[in-house]
Amino acid sequence: MKGIPNMGNIMKQAQQFQAKIAKLQEELEDKTVESSAGGGMVTVVVNGRQELVSIRIDPEVIDTEDPEMLQDLVMAAVNDGLAKAKTMVNEEMKKLTQGLNIPNIPGLF
């Protein structure tokens, strides 16, 4: 193609990058982060696909007179876990794209 140098190399890099992303997505399913709230009264585990894997609630925090407190703790732990998982994914993506020779295409970034 006229105007696009090394189109074959660009396509090859794109295919390699796509394969690396697919492999990373598989690996992230097995990587987890843990988060807690209320001094460890509620603990959650979230995987790299940003799915809640497990939740542990200390029986002491279960108060039928104050369900809102437990709801707040669960929400805080889950939101923090999701944020940590997102950070983990972003860090892994940075490692993947480091040193990648992506041409400067106007309007792409």
C-alpha positions in Angstrom: 0.0 0.0 0.0 1.2 3.4 -0.9 1.9 5.7 2.1 2.0 3.0 4.7 5.6 1.7 5.1 6.2 -1.9 6.2 2.5 -2.9 6.2 3.5 -6.5 6.5 5.5 -5.8 9.6 2.6 -3.8 11.1 0.2 -6.7 10.5 2.6 -9.2 12.0 3.0 -7.0 15.1 -0.7 -6.7 15.4 -1.2 -10.5 15.2 1.5 -11.0 17.8 0.0 -8.4 20.1 -3.4 -10.0 19.8 -2.0 -13.4 20.8 -0.3 -11.8 23.7 -3.5 -10.1 24.9 -5.4 -13.4 24.6 -2.8 -15.1 26.7 -2.8 -12.3 29.3 -6.6 -12.5 29.6 -6.3 -16.2 30.4 -3.6 -15.6 33.0 -5.5 -12.8 34.6 -8.4 -15.2 35.3 -6.0 -17.0 37.8 -4.5 -13.9 39.3 -6.4 -12.5 42.3 -6.3 -9.5 44.7 -7.7 -9.4 48.2 -9.4 -6.5 49.9 -11.1 -6.0 53.3 -13.2 -3.5 55.1 -14.0 -3.0 58.8 -10.7 -4.1 60.0 -11.0 -7.4 58.2 -14.6 -8.1 59.2 -15.4 -8.4 55.5 -12.9 -9.8 53.0 -13.3 -10.3 49.3 -11.2 -11.9 46.6 -11.4 -10.5 43.0 -9.7 -12.0 40.0 -8.1 -10.2 37.0 -11.3 -10.5 35.0 -12.8 -8.3 37.7 -15.1 -11.0 39.0 -15.8 -11.5 42.7 -14.3 -14.9 43.5 -15.1 -15.2 47.2 -16.4 -13.2 50.1 -15.9 -13.9 53.8 -17.9 -12.2 56.5 -17.0 -12.4 60.2 -20.1 -13.5 62.1 -19.4 -10.8 64.7 -20.3 -8.1 62.1 -23.8 -9.6 61.4 -26.2 -7.5 63.4 -29.9 -7.9 62.5 -30.5 -4.5 64.1 -28.1 -2.8 61.7 -28.0 -4.5 58.3 -26.9 -1.2 56.7 -23.5 -1.5 58.4 -22.9 -4.9 56.9 -24.1 -3.7 53.5 -21.7 -0.8 53.7 -18.7 -3.0 54.6 -19.5 -5.4 51.8 -19.8 -2.6 49.3 -16.6 -1.0 50.5 -14.6 -4.3 50.3 -16.0 -5.2 46.8 -15.4 -1.7 45.4 -11.8 -1.7 46.7 -11.2 -5.2 45.4 -12.4 -4.2 42.0 -10.2 -1.1 42.0 -7.2 -3.3 43.0 -8.0 -5.8 40.2 -8.3 -3.0 37.7 -4.9 -1.6 38.8 -3.4 -5.1 38.5 -4.8 -5.5 34.9 -3.4 -2.0 33.9 0.0 -2.9 35.3 0.0 -6.2 33.3 -1.0 -4.4 30.2 1.8 -1.8 30.6 4.3 -4.7 30.8 2.8 -6.2 27.6 2.9 -3.0 25.6 6.3 -1.9 26.9 8.8 -1.7 24.0 6.1 -2.3 21.4 7.0 -0.6 18.2 3.6 1.1 17.4 3.9 3.6 14.5 2.6 7.2 15.1 -0.7 7.1 13.4 -2.5 10.5 13.6 -5.8 10.4 15.5 -5.0 7.0 17.0 -4.0 8.3 20.4 
